[in-house]
Amino acid sequence: LADAVAAAHPALAGAARQVAADRRVHADALSAEVRRATPAPVTGAPPAPSGARASGSIGSPAPVDPAAARTALLRASASAQRQAADLVTALPRYRAGLVASVAASCASHAVVLA
């Protein structure tokens, strides 16, 4: 969604690109932790990238109205923040710290998008 908003709404592009960059960092960190915790058997071939990341088709299309686009980004960030915060207490310490940092970053998007 953030990449789509950045492409569709020049006035929101800077903030939306920052949100998109943050979310990519989160996805990469969480994926690395999943790989670390559940290593795949060695097969000799590197794993293929996921379809969504490889094709560039991550997320939803941007709303046409800039105000609706900003609201959609705010809602998506708030939802991600709540989901991450809800997980923290059920995770081991290292993962809790990782997920808490994702929650905090998502919360900061409200300021970035203000």
C-alpha positions as CSV (number, residue, x, y, z in Angstrom):
1,L,0.0,0.0,0.0
2,A,2.7,2.5,0.9
3,D,4.5,2.0,-2.4
4,A,1.3,2.5,-4.3
5,V,0.5,5.6,-2.3
6,A,4.0,7.0,-3.0
7,A,3.5,6.4,-6.8
8,A,0.0,7.8,-6.9
9,H,0.2,10.8,-4.7
10,P,3.4,13.0,-5.0
11,A,2.4,15.1,-2.0
12,L,2.5,11.9,0.2
13,A,5.4,10.2,-1.6
14,G,8.2,11.1,0.9
15,A,6.2,9.8,3.9
16,A,4.8,6.8,2.1
17,R,8.3,5.8,0.9
18,Q,9.6,5.9,4.4
19,V,6.7,3.8,5.6
20,A,7.4,1.3,2.8
21,A,11.1,1.2,3.6
22,D,10.4,0.6,7.3
23,R,7.9,-2.2,6.5
24,R,10.5,-3.9,4.2
25,V,13.1,-3.8,6.9
26,H,10.5,-5.3,9.3
27,A,9.7,-8.1,6.8
28,D,13.4,-8.8,6.2
29,A,14.1,-9.0,10.0
30,L,11.2,-11.2,10.7
31,S,11.9,-13.5,7.8
32,A,15.5,-13.8,9.0
33,E,14.4,-14.7,12.4
34,V,12.0,-17.4,11.0
35,R,14.8,-18.8,8.9
36,R,17.1,-18.8,11.9
37,A,14.6,-20.5,14.1
38,T,13.6,-23.1,11.5
39,P,16.6,-23.7,9.3
40,A,15.8,-25.4,6.0
41,P,17.7,-28.6,4.9
42,V,20.7,-27.9,2.7
43,T,19.7,-28.6,-0.9
44,G,22.5,-26.8,-2.8
45,A,20.1,-24.3,-4.5
46,P,19.3,-21.0,-2.9
47,P,15.7,-20.4,-1.9
48,A,13.6,-18.6,-4.5
49,P,12.3,-15.2,-3.5
50,S,8.6,-15.1,-2.5
51,G,6.2,-14.3,-5.3
52,A,5.0,-11.0,-3.9
53,R,8.4,-9.6,-3.2
54,A,9.9,-10.9,-6.5
55,S,7.1,-9.5,-8.7
56,G,6.8,-6.2,-6.9
57,S,3.1,-6.7,-6.3
58,I,3.1,-6.2,-2.6
59,G,0.0,-4.7,-1.0
60,S,-3.1,-2.9,-2.1
61,P,-3.7,-0.2,-4.7
62,A,-3.7,3.3,-3.4
63,P,-7.1,5.1,-2.9
64,V,-7.6,7.8,-5.5
65,D,-8.2,10.6,-3.0
66,P,-5.0,11.7,-1.2
67,A,-6.8,12.1,2.1
68,A,-8.2,8.6,1.8
69,A,-4.7,7.3,0.9
70,R,-3.2,8.9,4.0
71,T,-6.0,7.5,6.1
72,A,-5.5,4.0,4.6
73,L,-1.8,4.2,5.4
74,L,-2.5,5.3,9.0
75,R,-5.0,2.5,9.5
76,A,-2.7,-0.1,8.1
77,S,0.2,1.1,10.3
78,A,-2.1,1.2,13.4
79,S,-3.4,-2.3,12.6
80,A,0.2,-3.7,12.2
81,Q,1.2,-1.9,15.4
82,R,-1.7,-3.5,17.4
83,Q,-1.0,-7.0,15.9
84,A,2.7,-6.8,16.8
85,A,2.0,-5.4,20.3
86,D,-0.4,-8.2,20.9
87,L,2.2,-10.8,20.2
88,V,5.0,-9.4,22.3
89,T,4.0,-11.0,25.7
90,A,3.8,-14.5,24.1
91,L,7.3,-14.5,22.6
92,P,10.7,-15.4,23.9
93,R,12.8,-12.3,24.8
94,Y,14.8,-11.9,21.6
95,R,11.7,-12.2,19.4
96,A,9.7,-10.0,21.8
97,G,12.3,-7.3,21.3
98,L,12.2,-7.7,17.6
99,V,8.4,-7.6,17.4
100,A,8.2,-4.7,19.9
101,S,10.6,-2.7,17.7
102,V,8.2,-3.4,14.8
103,A,5.3,-2.2,16.9
104,A,7.1,1.0,17.9
105,S,8.1,1.8,14.3
106,C,4.5,1.3,13.1
107,A,3.3,3.6,15.9
108,S,5.8,6.2,14.7
109,H,4.2,6.2,11.2
110,A,1.4,8.3,12.6
111,V,3.9,11.1,13.1
112,V,5.5,10.5,9.7
113,L,2.1,10.7,8.0
114,A,0.9,13.7,10.0
